[in-house]
């Protein structure tokens, strides 16, 4: 399955409302070497870069949340809110 980066971006924002709630900047791009999507979140001086395996990105587009990514986003929000 070929994934459109804009569609993945939109779906991540839909599935993880804390991205909008906390006004996080989000970008996604595919890394051929890692065969995975790179997800970058930022807010002010805080940044998080993680990856989303191809199969997880495909599942995301089918409406299945990625637990790993959800935990990463939650921890990121917690970290910048406490600083």
NORPETA-V699817 format. One record per residue. N is the residue number from 1. OMEGA is omega in whole degrees, 0 to 359 (* if undefined). BURIAL is I if it has 24 or more other ideal C-beta (glycine too) atoms within 12 Angstrom, else O. Layout:
# NORPETA-V699817
N/OMEGA/BURIAL + N/OMEGA/BURIAL
This chain:
# NORPETA-V699817
1/175/O + 2/185/O + 3/176/I + 4/181/O + 5/180/O + 6/179/O + 7/178/O + 8/178/I + 9/180/I + 10/182/O + 11/178/I + 12/178/I + 13/179/I + 14/185/O + 15/182/I + 16/185/I + 17/178/O + 18/176/I + 19/178/I + 20/183/O + 21/183/O + 22/177/I + 23/180/O + 24/172/I + 25/182/O + 26/171/I + 27/178/O + 28/175/I + 29/182/O + 30/177/O + 31/182/O + 32/181/O + 33/181/O + 34/184/O + 35/183/O + 36/175/I + 37/176/I + 38/180/I + 39/181/I + 40/176/I + 41/176/I + 42/173/O + 43/183/I + 44/182/O + 45/183/O + 46/180/O + 47/174/O + 48/173/I + 49/180/O + 50/178/I + 51/179/I + 52/181/I + 53/181/O + 54/182/O + 55/178/O + 56/177/I + 57/178/I + 58/178/O + 59/178/O + 60/180/I + 61/176/I + 62/176/O + 63/180/O + 64/179/O + 65/175/O + 66/183/I + 67/181/O + 68/181/O + 69/178/I + 70/178/I + 71/179/O + 72/180/I + 73/179/I + 74/179/I + 75/179/O + 76/179/I + 77/179/I + 78/182/O + 79/182/O + 80/177/O + 81/181/O + 82/183/O + 83/*/O
